[in-house]
Amino acid sequence: MAGKNFIGRTHEQAVLQASLASNEAEMVAVIGRRRVGKTFLIKNTFADRIAFEVTGVQNAEKAEQLQNFAFRINKFFYEGKAKLKPKNWLDVFQMLILALEKQKYSQKMVIFLDELPWFDSHKSGFLRALGFFWNSWCVDQNIVVVICGSAASWMIEQVVNDKGGLHNRITRRVDLQPFTLYETDQYLKSRNIRLDTYQTLQIYMILGGIPHYLKEILPGKSAIENIGAICFSPASTLANEFQNLYPALFENSANHSAVIRALSQKWKGMSRKEIVETSGLPDGGNTSNVLQELLYSGFISQYYPYGKVKRELLYRLTDEYSLFYLNFIENNTWQGNEWWQALSQTPKFKSWCGYAFENVCLKHLPQIKKALGISGIYAEASAFAYPGNKIEKSFQIDLVLDRKDQTINLFEFKFYNAAFSLDKSAAAALRERMETFRQVSKTPKHIFLSFLTTFGLKVNENSLGLVDHNLEAKVLFEP
């Protein structure tokens, strides 16, 4: 069972517990990006049920992987006294079977294979041997085999969608996502860190909901102070994370980094063609695979602008840390806290905060729908960009919620350190945008103008009769 201080992951824990409660052998795939807490979830949920566990060695050849696996078998079952010298992966799994058969388990046992993609070195035969282990022995045992990997695309393509010995063998699957704002707030409080909505949002916009990053936050410091210590001090823990992040997940990771760098230059997103032109990658199937792998792993997202067709699909960088790193940390690691404190007050950082806040809002659409009271109504989310002409200026609408109840919400997101106030000119511009949207989209639906701001919209003569929904950022913190 999970420890008393375990934060969130209620659904994921239930899936894992169900595998223990079933009367059949189970193979459970746990998939999620690096640092998201997969190993912590598995070890805390299964606790003393784990009969054997082993972790792949990053960038190691077959011989080293075999040696590592055999060493773990020796340590778990033979007190390090056995002389195990496997020649191949079939040898290793046969050794594991013999070791397990000598044990007497009164309850369902758990075998935990962590960082599975690292075991599968070039032409190693690992997956074929894993299939043998499952099909020839595990299926007749009271067992749960948990396979885990940070390379989400590899896990899905090579294991979940395998056409060989593992075909249709996955009985349950957990896709572990970063913490939501609610879970982040609960996590920080569990560490005696109590920050208000504004401060917690700043941390989330920079670090995202990655537990491994959030554990670096210290009590008694503001968000800006903490980020300075984590990212810009001589002992910065996240100063070089970007260099390690993508190589740990992908082969030929330079291509993935190139896409991330390209997308960081255009916050509202790029088409595939623009990504190819900006990154310098070839316009072929390999680039499509890179994009798919980044999507699977949660670093980028894709969307269709409102009213556009499939070929106008856009990609945007939605990994908070990568976006912050490329805009502020890279080349400034050793500038120190004072430099960062000054930078955090500049228009450049405030502009970046606006976009980062928009990203956070788009990741919390269920909470926004709940605040509007429309959780049960199907709605398609998109953005809208108007290119402008000689008479009208170009503009963008942060979020279009196209609902099945014949209404549309046009959202404005504003990250501000006080209640936001609409002046006369801004109100006039919003009226023009709504009318332009109506004309361009030709929608017959009723249009609501909705605001979601840090501390709410200050009601005045300019907002009355114009703004239909006035939401504060605290609604994003709902479970």
C-alpha positions in Angstrom: 0.0 0.0 0.0 1.1 3.6 -0.7 2.6 5.5 2.2 0.6 8.0 4.2 2.5 10.9 2.6 1.8 9.8 -0.9 0.4 12.7 -3.0 -2.2 12.2 -5.7 -1.9 9.3 -8.2 -5.2 7.9 -6.9 -6.3 6.4 -10.2 -2.8 5.0 -10.9 -2.6 3.4 -7.5 -6.0 1.8 -8.0 -4.8 0.3 -11.3 -1.7 -1.2 -9.7 -3.7 -2.5 -6.7 -6.2 -4.1 -9.1 -3.4 -6.2 -10.6 -2.6 -7.6 -7.2 -6.2 -8.4 -6.5 -6.9 -10.3 -9.7 -6.8 -14.0 -10.0 -4.6 -14.0 -13.1 -1.0 -13.3 -14.0 -0.7 -9.6 -14.9 1.8 -7.6 -17.0 1.5 -3.9 -16.2 3.2 -1.2 -18.3 3.9 2.0 -16.5 4.8 4.8 -18.9 5.9 8.4 -18.2 8.6 10.9 -18.9 11.8 11.2 -17.0 11.5 12.4 -13.4 7.7 12.1 -13.2 7.8 9.6 -10.4 7.2 6.2 -12.0 9.6 4.3 -9.8 8.4 6.0 -6.6 4.8 5.1 -7.5 5.6 1.5 -8.1 7.7 0.9 -5.1 5.3 2.7 -2.7 2.2 1.0 -4.1 3.7 -2.5 -4.1 6.0 -2.0 -1.1 6.9 -5.5 0.4 5.3 -7.4 -2.5 8.3 -6.9 -4.8 10.1 -10.2 -5.1 12.7 -9.0 -7.6 13.6 -5.7 -9.2 16.3 -4.6 -11.6 17.0 -1.3 -13.5 18.5 -1.1 -17.0 21.9 0.6 -17.4 21.8 3.6 -19.6 23.9 3.5 -22.8 25.3 0.1 -21.8 26.1 -2.8 -24.2 24.5 -6.2 -24.0 27.3 -7.8 -21.9 27.1 -5.1 -19.3 23.3 -5.3 -19.1 23.5 -9.1 -18.7 26.1 -8.7 -15.9 23.9 -6.2 -14.2 20.8 -8.4 -14.4 22.7 -11.4 -13.1 24.2 -9.4 -10.2 20.7 -8.4 -9.1 19.5 -12.1 -9.2 22.5 -13.1 -7.2 21.9 -10.3 -4.6 18.1 -11.0 -4.3 18.2 -14.8 -4.0 21.7 -16.1 -3.3 23.2 -13.4 -1.0 25.8 -12.7 -3.6 27.3 -16.2 -3.3 26.2 -17.7 -6.7 28.4 -17.7 -9.8 26.0 -16.6 -12.5 27.5 -16.2 -16.0 24.7 -15.8 -18.5 25.6 -15.8 -22.2 22.4 -14.3 -23.5 19.0 -13.0 -22.3 17.3 -16.4 -22.4 20.0 -17.5 -19.9 19.2 -14.6 -17.7 15.4 -15.2 -17.6 15.9 -18.9 -17.1 18.1 -18.1 -14.1 15.4 -15.8 -12.8 12.7 -18.5 -13.2 14.9 -21.0 -11.3 15.5 -18.5 -8.5 11.8 -17.6 -8.2 10.7 -21.3 -8.1 12.8 -21.9 -5.1 10.9 -19.3 -3.1 7.7 -19.8 -1.2 5.3 -16.8 -1.6 2.1 -16.7 0.3 0.8 -13.7 -1.7 1.0 -12.6 -5.3 4.6 -11.6 -6.1 5.7 -8.6 -8.1 8.6 -8.5 -10.6 9.7 -5.0 -11.4 11.8 -4.3 -14.5 12.7 -0.6 -14.5 13.9 1.5 -17.5 13.1 -1.4 -19.9 14.3 0.4 -23.0 17.8 0.5 -21.7 18.0 -3.3 -21.6 17.2 -3.6 -25.3 20.6 -2.7 -26.8 21.1 -3.2 -30.5 20.2 -6.8 -31.7 20.4 -8.0 -28.1 17.3 -10.3 -28.2 16.0 -8.8 -25.0 12.4 -8.4 -26.0 12.3 -11.9 -27.5 13.6 -13.3 -24.2 11.1 -11.2 -22.2 8.3 -12.7 -24.3 9.7 -16.2 -23.5 9.7 -15.4 -19.8 6.1 -14.3 -19.8 4.6 -16.9 -22.2 6.5 -20.0 -20.9 6.4 -19.3 -17.2 4.7 -16.2 -15.9 1.2 -16.8 -17.3 0.8 -19.8 -15.0 2.0 -18.1 -11.9 0.5 -15.9 -9.2 2.5 -12.9 -10.4 2.5 -9.3 -11.5 5.3 -8.3 -13.9 5.7 -4.5 -13.9 7.6 -3.0 -16.8 8.5 0.6 -16.7 10.2 3.1 -19.0 10.8 6.8 -19.5 11.0 6.5 -23.3 7.3 6.6 -23.8 7.4 6.2 -27.5 9.6 3.1 -27.2 7.4 1.6 -24.6 4.3 2.0 -26.8 5.8 1.0 -30.1 8.1 -1.9 -28.9 6.0 -3.3 -26.1 2.4 -2.2 -26.0 2.1 -2.5 -29.8 4.5 -5.4 -30.2 3.6 -8.0 -32.9 5.9 -10.7 -31.5 5.9 -12.6 -28.2 4.5 -9.7 -26.2 1.6 -9.1 -28.6 -1.5 -8.3 -26.5 0.2 -9.4 -23.3 -0.1 -6.0 -21.5 -3.0 -6.5 -19.2 -3.0 -3.0 -17.6 -1.4 0.3 -18.5 -0.6 3.4 -16.5 0.3 6.6 -18.3 1.8 8.7 -15.5 1.4 12.4 -16.0 3.1 15.3 -14.2 1.3 16.7 -11.2 -1.7 19.0 -11.7 -1.7 22.3 -9.9 -3.8 20.7 -7.2 -1.4 17.9 -6.7 1.6 20.3 -6.8 0.0 22.4 -4.1 -0.6 19.3 -2.0 2.9 18.1 -2.5 4.5 21.4 -1.5 2.3 21.5 1.6 3.4 18.0 2.5 6.9 19.4 2.6 5.8 22.3 4.8 6.0 24.7 1.9 2.9 27.0 2.0 2.7 29.5 -0.9 -0.2 31.4 -2.2 -1.8 31.0 -5.6 0.5 33.5 -7.4 3.7 32.0 -6.0 2.7 28.4 -6.7 1.8 29.3 -10.2 5.2 30.9 -10.8 6.9 27.7 -9.7 4.6 25.6 -11.8 5.1 27.7 -14.9 8.8 27.2 -14.7 9.2 23.7 -13.3 5.9 22.1 -14.3 4.4 19.3 -12.2 7.6 17.2 -12.1 8.1 15.8 -8.6 11.8 15.5 -8.9 12.1 19.2 -9.7 9.6 20.3 -7.1 11.4 18.6 -4.3 14.2 21.2 -4.7 11.8 23.9 -3.5 12.6 25.1 0.0 10.3 26.6 2.7 10.6 30.2 3.7 11.6 31.4 0.2 9.6 33.0 -2.5 9.1 31.5 -5.9 11.7 33.8 -7.4 14.2 33.0 -4.7 13.7 29.3 -5.1 14.1 29.4 -8.9 17.3 31.5 -8.5 18.8 28.9 -6.2 17.7 25.9 -8.3 18.6 27.3 -11.8 21.1 30.2 -11.4 23.3 29.6 -8.4 26.8 28.0 -8.6 25.2 24.8 -7.2 22.2 24.8 -9.5 20.5 21.5 -9.6 18.6 22.1 -12.8 21.2 24.1 -14.7 22.2 21.2 -16.9 19.1 19.1 -16.8 18.3 20.0 -20.4 21.5 18.4 -21.7 20.6 15.1 -19.9 16.8 15.1 -20.4 16.5 14.2 -24.1 19.5 11.8 -24.4 18.1 9.8 -21.6 14.9 9.2 -23.5 15.6 9.1 -27.2 18.1 7.7 -29.7 19.5 10.4 -31.9 18.3 12.9 -29.4 19.9 15.8 -31.2 16.9 15.7 -33.5 14.5 15.9 -30.6 16.5 18.8 -29.1 16.4 20.6 -32.5 12.6 20.4 -32.6 12.4 21.7 -29.0 14.7 24.6 -29.8 12.7 25.4 -32.9 9.4 25.5 -31.1 10.8 27.6 -28.3 11.2 30.4 -30.8 7.5 30.7 -31.6 5.4 30.3 -28.6 2.0 30.1 -30.4 3.2 27.0 -32.3 4.6 25.9 -35.6 3.4 23.8 -38.5 5.5 20.8 -39.5 6.9 22.8 -42.4 8.0 25.6 -40.2 9.6 23.1 -37.8 11.6 21.6 -40.6 12.7 25.0 -41.9 13.7 26.3 -38.5 15.4 23.1 -37.1 17.2 22.1 -40.3 15.9 18.6 -40.1 15.0 16.7 -43.3 11.4 16.7 -44.5 10.9 13.0 -44.2 9.5 10.2 -42.1 12.2 10.4 -39.5 11.1 13.9 -38.6 7.5 12.7 -38.3 8.8 10.0 -35.9 10.6 12.6 -33.8 7.4 14.7 -33.5 5.4 11.6 -32.6 7.9 10.6 -29.9 7.9 14.1 -28.4 4.1 14.0 -28.4 4.0 10.6 -26.7 6.4 11.8 -24.0 4.5 15.0 -23.3 7.1 17.6 -24.3 5.0 19.1 -27.1 1.3 19.2 -27.9 -0.6 19.6 -31.2 -3.8 21.4 -32.0 -5.8 22.7 -34.9 -6.5 26.4 -35.0 -10.2 27.0 -34.9 -11.9 26.2 -38.2 -8.7 24.9 -39.8 -8.2 21.6 -41.7 -5.9 18.8 -40.9 -3.0 20.0 -43.0 -2.8 23.1 -40.8 -2.0 21.2 -37.6 0.3 23.2 -35.3 2.7 22.0 -32.7 3.7 23.9 -29.6 6.3 23.4 -26.8 4.4 22.7 -23.6 7.2 21.3 -21.4 7.6 24.1 -18.8 11.2 23.5 -17.9 12.5 23.2 -21.5 10.8 26.5 -22.4 12.2 28.3 -19.4 15.7 26.8 -19.9 16.0 27.9 -23.5 14.7 31.4 -22.8 16.6 32.1 -19.5 18.9 29.5 -18.1 21.0 28.6 -21.2 24.2 30.7 -21.2 23.2 32.3 -17.9 23.8 29.5 -15.5 26.5 31.3 -13.5 24.9 34.7 -13.4 23.7 34.3 -9.9 20.7 35.2 -7.8 21.0 39.0 -8.1 21.0 38.8 -11.9 18.0 36.6 -11.9 16.1 38.8 -9.4 16.6 41.7 -11.7 15.6 39.7 -14.8 12.4 38.5 -13.2 11.2 42.2 -13.1 11.8 42.8 -16.8 9.2 43.1 -19.6 10.8 40.0 -21.3 10.1 37.8 -18.3 6.6 39.2 -17.8 5.8 38.6 -21.4 7.1 35.0 -21.1 4.9 34.6 -18.0 1.9 35.4 -20.0 2.6 32.6 -22.4 3.6 30.2 -19.7 0.3 30.9 -17.8 -1.6 30.2 -21.0 0.1 26.8 -21.3 -0.8 26.0 -17.7 -4.5 27.0 -18.3 -4.7 24.8 -21.4 -3.4 21.8 -19.4 -6.2 22.4 -16.9 -9.2 22.4 -19.2 -11.3 20.0 -16.9 -10.9 22.5 -14.1 -11.9 25.4 -16.3 -15.0 23.5 -17.5 -15.8 22.7 -13.9 -15.6 26.4 -12.9 -18.0 27.2 -15.8 -20.4 24.5 -14.7 -20.1 22.7 -18.0 -18.2 19.5 -17.0 -20.8 17.3 -18.6 -21.0 19.2 -21.9 -18.7 18.1 -24.7 -16.5 21.0 -25.9 -13.6 21.2 -28.4 -10.7 23.4 -27.4 -8.6 25.3 -30.0 -7.0 28.7 -30.5 -7.9 31.3 -33.1 -5.5 33.6 -35.0 -6.6 36.4 -37.2 -3.9 37.6 -39.6 -5.3 41.1 -40.0 -5.4 43.3 -43.1 -4.8 46.9 -44.2 -7.6 48.1 -41.9 -7.7 45.6 -39.0 -4.8 44.5 -36.8 -4.0 40.9 -36.3 -4.9 39.2 -33.1 -5.1 35.9 -31.3 -7.7 34.4 -29.0 -6.0 32.2 -26.3 -8.7 29.6 -26.1 -11.9 28.8 -28.0 -14.2 26.4 -26.3 -16.7 25.3 -28.9 -19.5 23.6 -27.0 -22.2 21.2 -28.1 -24.9 23.3 -26.4 -24.8 25.9 -29.2 -22.4 28.3 -27.3 -18.7 29.2 -27.6 -16.5 30.6 -24.9 -13.7 33.0 -26.1 -11.1 33.0 -23.3 -8.6 35.7 -22.3 -5.8 34.5 -20.0 -3.9 37.2 -18.0 -1.1 36.6 -15.5 -0.9 39.7 -13.3 0.2 40.4 -9.8 -3.1 42.1 -8.9 -6.8 42.1 -10.0 -6.8 42.9 -13.7 -8.6 46.0 -14.8 -10.0 46.6 -18.3 -9.7 50.1 -19.7 -11.9 51.7 -22.3 -9.6 51.0 -25.3 -9.0 47.3 -24.3 -12.7 46.8 -24.0 -13.3 48.3 -27.4 -10.6 46.0 -28.9 -12.3 43.0 -27.3 -15.7 43.9 -28.8 -14.0 44.2 -32.2 -12.3 40.8 -31.8 -15.6 39.1 -30.9 -17.3 40.6 -33.9 -14.4 39.6 -36.2 -14.5 36.1 -34.9 -18.2 35.9 -35.5 -17.8 37.1 -39.1 -14.8 35.0 -40.0 -16.1 31.8 -38.3 -19.7 32.3 -39.6 -20.8 30.7 -36.4 -24.5 30.8 -35.5 -23.7 30.0 -31.8 -24.0 32.4 -28.9 -20.6 33.8 -27.9 -19.5 34.3 -24.3 -16.4 36.3 -23.4 -14.6 34.7 -20.5 -11.6 35.9 -18.5 -9.3 33.8 -16.4 -6.8 35.9 -14.5 -4.5 35.5 -11.5 -6.6 37.5 -9.0 -9.8 38.0 -11.1 -11.0 40.8 -13.2 -11.9 44.1 -11.5 -15.5 44.8 -12.3 -15.9 48.3 -13.8 -17.9 50.1 -16.4 -15.8 48.7 -19.1 -16.3 45.0 -18.1 -20.0 45.2 -17.4 -22.1 44.0 -20.3 -18.9 42.7 -22.0 -17.3 39.9 -19.8 -19.6 37.0 -19.1 -17.3 34.9 -16.9 -14.8 36.2 -14.5 -12.6 33.4 -13.2 -9.6 33.5 -10.8 -6.6 31.3 -11.2 -7.5 29.5 -8.0 -10.1 27.5 -10.0 -7.1 25.8 -11.7 -6.2 24.3 -8.3 -9.3 22.2 -8.1 -8.8 18.4 -8.0 
